[in-house]
Amino acid sequence: MASFKPEEKRRAFERLGSVREIVFGIQDGVLTTAGVLAGLSGALSGRSQVILAALASTAAGALSMGAGAYLGTRAETQVMRNELERVRRESERQPYIVQEELLAALGKEGLSREAGYRVVKLLSHAPDALFSTAEQKLYGLSGSTLGNPALDGLLMGAAFLAGALAPLLPFVLIASVRYGLIAGIAMTAIVLFAVGYVFEGVLAGERSPTAAGLRFLAIALGAAAIGYLVGLLISPIGAASAG
Amino acid sequence: MLKPGDPAPPFDLPCAFDGKLSHLSLDGIRSEMVVLFFYPRDFSFICPTEVVGFHKAQPAFKTEHTSIVGVSADDAESHRRWAVELGGVSYPLLADAGGRLARAYGVFDDKEQVAMRATFVLDRARTVAYCVASPINVGRSVSETLRIVRAIRTGRLCPADWEPGAEFGPADHKF
């Protein structure tokens, strides 16, 4: 007999809420490290110097991204929690306003006015149930959708590190700088495609995960290519001011 | 919105009363005065406090020879079911489909497509003796309506916050 376990479902949904941090972290880790390796390979003569600089950049990037995600989610959570409390205080002062708005929202979702009235009236017997339903239906807010700053920070940092390994490992393992770089860039492309394939394709239920992977790869590499072109354009200015 | 002294627009509309569907016309009301109150909707959360409030005060209005009639744009069957939901309503609820009557009294909210929260007290000649409209989210005072009815029925000059038993203004003063 099939069993429905809402708690497990809820936890699964909460885990899905971390997709943003994972995708963002991996994509940034991959591209930043590939860019550092490509840039330093031309500028520095020693392979070990390039590796050390890339490791330092990876560590700094992971810490910075993790801290940024932690602080960002914490600020967002505090603002949202404050707003939820404000809305709840208002609702407690004027419950009939919430009742009327909830009734209208249920009507828009297809319930007759009479049926909606009965639902809201029943909910009104338990104010917590009324307010949490109103928060979700009217404002799209709920306590469970608030992020976890520590988890978001850890995931973002770890994802950045994992992404950074893709171009870095081949570079470390292959003795030739040139071939190491080529392998690193190839790994970068493979990882970007894989992230798109898994997250935007398979998990998102897209009909063609391959197309999703290619789209993700194109957007990520396109952004990097534009950044490179901008660098080329402004480099004469830098050279002129240095001269 | 109509003002005191204006003739009350007549009506002959379906209604729900005493658990049944019926018809009611202004001409058919024999009481000395009529309280005609418009409200936005059946099955809402502010209106029942007023509808129930008038229901509870109905004996006091009857003592003042005053009939109460509620009006909204809902149909008569909706009124009937809502009256049951509220545990019974001791006066008729008029079905003003499309809000024609509310428009005639100048209290139809075109944006929301509902009647405003407005009360009219009609005198024996069926002219407007008193009228008031409340914001959509503020219920009106039933006791104030009853006080107004009592004051009007004295035919005397009643000072502010006059209550039965209090002194009247000078008989030779008009204002």
Chai-1 contact restraints between the chains, C-beta under 6 A:
chainA,res_idxA,chainB,res_idxB,connection_type,confidence,min_distance_angstrom,max_distance_angstrom,comment,restraint_id
A,Y96,B,F45,contact,1.0,0.0,6.0,A-B,restraint_1
A,Y96,B,I46,contact,1.0,0.0,6.0,A-B,restraint_2
A,Q99,B,F45,contact,1.0,0.0,6.0,A-B,restraint_3
A,E100,B,F45,contact,1.0,0.0,6.0,A-B,restraint_4
A,R113,B,F43,contact,1.0,0.0,6.0,A-B,restraint_5
A,E114,B,F43,contact,1.0,0.0,6.0,A-B,restraint_6
A,Y117,B,F43,contact,1.0,0.0,6.0,A-B,restraint_7
